[in-house]
Every structure is written in C-alpha cells, then in structure tokens.
Amino acid sequence: MTSLRTALARRHQLRALRRDGRAIERAVAGAPTLESAHELAALAARR
C-alpha cells in the first residue's frame, strides 16, 4: 500500500510541475516585449 501511495504522490507532483511549466510557457509566449519575456523566464528559473 505504501508503494502505491508513493507512486500516486509522485505522479501528482509531476503533473503539477508540468502544469506550472505550461503556464510559464504561455506567459512568455504572450509577453508584449522580448524584455518582459526574458524577465518572466528569469523568474521561472529562480523557482
């Protein structure tokens, strides 16, 4: 049971990371200027 719980927790964590990554990609793609896109990318790298 513990290994199942661990696997489910890991899957949940990976899905959350992918969701965050996609949100950052959308923000960078929608940035009005190259400078603001760079700032968003820098903020994402610090996380």
ROPAVEX-778559 format. One record per residue: x, y, z of N, C-alpha, C, O in turn; residue number from 0. Coordinates in steps of 0.1 Angstrom, whole numbers, plus 5000, padded with zeros to 4 digits. Layout:
<sites>
X,Y,Z,X,Y,Z,X,Y,Z,X,Y,Z,NUM
...
</sites>
This chain:
<sites>
5008,4988,5000,5000,5000,5000,5009,5013,5000,5005,5023,4994,0
5020,5012,5007,5028,5024,5008,5034,5027,4994,5035,5039,4990,1
5038,5017,4986,5044,5019,4973,5033,5025,4964,5037,5034,4955,2
5021,5021,4965,5010,5027,4957,5008,5042,4961,5007,5050,4952,3
5008,5044,4973,5006,5058,4978,5018,5067,4973,5016,5078,4969,4
5030,5061,4974,5042,5069,4969,5041,5071,4954,5044,5082,4950,5
5037,5061,4947,5036,5063,4932,5026,5074,4928,5028,5082,4920,6
5014,5073,4935,5004,5083,4933,5009,5097,4936,5006,5107,4929,7
5016,5099,4947,5021,5112,4952,5031,5117,4942,5031,5129,4938,8
5039,5108,4937,5049,5112,4927,5043,5117,4914,5047,5127,4908,9
5033,5109,4910,5025,5113,4897,5019,5126,4899,5019,5134,4890,10
5013,5129,4910,5006,5141,4913,5016,5153,4913,5014,5163,4907,11
5028,5151,4918,5039,5161,4918,5043,5164,4904,5045,5175,4901,12
5045,5154,4896,5050,5156,4882,5040,5163,4874,5043,5172,4866,13
5027,5160,4876,5016,5167,4869,5016,5181,4872,5014,5190,4864,14
5018,5184,4885,5018,5198,4890,5030,5206,4884,5028,5217,4880,15
5041,5200,4883,5053,5206,4877,5051,5209,4862,5054,5219,4857,16
5045,5199,4855,5042,5201,4841,5032,5212,4839,5033,5221,4830,17
5022,5213,4848,5012,5223,4847,5018,5237,4849,5015,5247,4842,18
5027,5238,4859,5034,5251,4861,5043,5255,4849,5043,5266,4845,19
5049,5245,4843,5058,5247,4832,5050,5253,4820,5054,5262,4813,20
5038,5247,4818,5030,5251,4806,5025,5265,4809,5024,5273,4800,21
5021,5269,4821,5017,5282,4825,5028,5292,4822,5025,5303,4817,22
5040,5289,4826,5051,5298,4823,5054,5300,4808,5056,5311,4804,23
5053,5289,4801,5054,5290,4786,5044,5299,4780,5047,5307,4771,24
5031,5298,4785,5021,5306,4779,5024,5321,4783,5021,5330,4774,25
5028,5324,4795,5031,5337,4799,5042,5343,4791,5042,5355,4786,26
5053,5335,4788,5064,5340,4780,5060,5343,4766,5063,5352,4759,27
5051,5333,4760,5047,5335,4746,5038,5347,4745,5037,5353,4734,28
5030,5351,4755,5021,5362,4755,5027,5375,4759,5020,5385,4760,29
5040,5375,4763,5047,5387,4767,5047,5397,4756,5050,5394,4745,30
5044,5410,4759,5044,5420,4749,5057,5424,4743,5058,5428,4731,31
5068,5422,4751,5081,5426,4745,5091,5414,4749,5088,5406,4757,32
5102,5414,4742,5112,5404,4744,5118,5406,4758,5121,5396,4765,33
5119,5419,4763,5125,5421,4776,5116,5415,4787,5120,5409,4796,34
5102,5417,4786,5094,5411,4796,5093,5396,4795,5092,5390,4805,35
5095,5390,4783,5096,5376,4782,5108,5371,4789,5108,5360,4796,36
5119,5378,4788,5132,5374,4794,5130,5375,4810,5135,5367,4817,37
5123,5386,4814,5121,5387,4829,5112,5375,4834,5115,5370,4845,38
5102,5372,4827,5094,5360,4831,5102,5347,4831,5101,5339,4840,39
5111,5345,4821,5119,5333,4821,5129,5333,4833,5131,5323,4839,40
5134,5345,4836,5143,5346,4847,5136,5343,4861,5142,5336,4869,41
5124,5348,4862,5116,5345,4874,5113,5330,4875,5114,5324,4886,42
5110,5324,4864,5107,5309,4864,5120,5301,4868,5119,5291,4874,43
5131,5306,4863,5144,5299,4866,5147,5299,4881,5153,5290,4886,44
5143,5309,4888,5146,5311,4902,5137,5302,4911,5140,5299,4922,45
5126,5297,4905,5117,5288,4913,5123,5275,4916,5116,5267,4923,46
</sites>
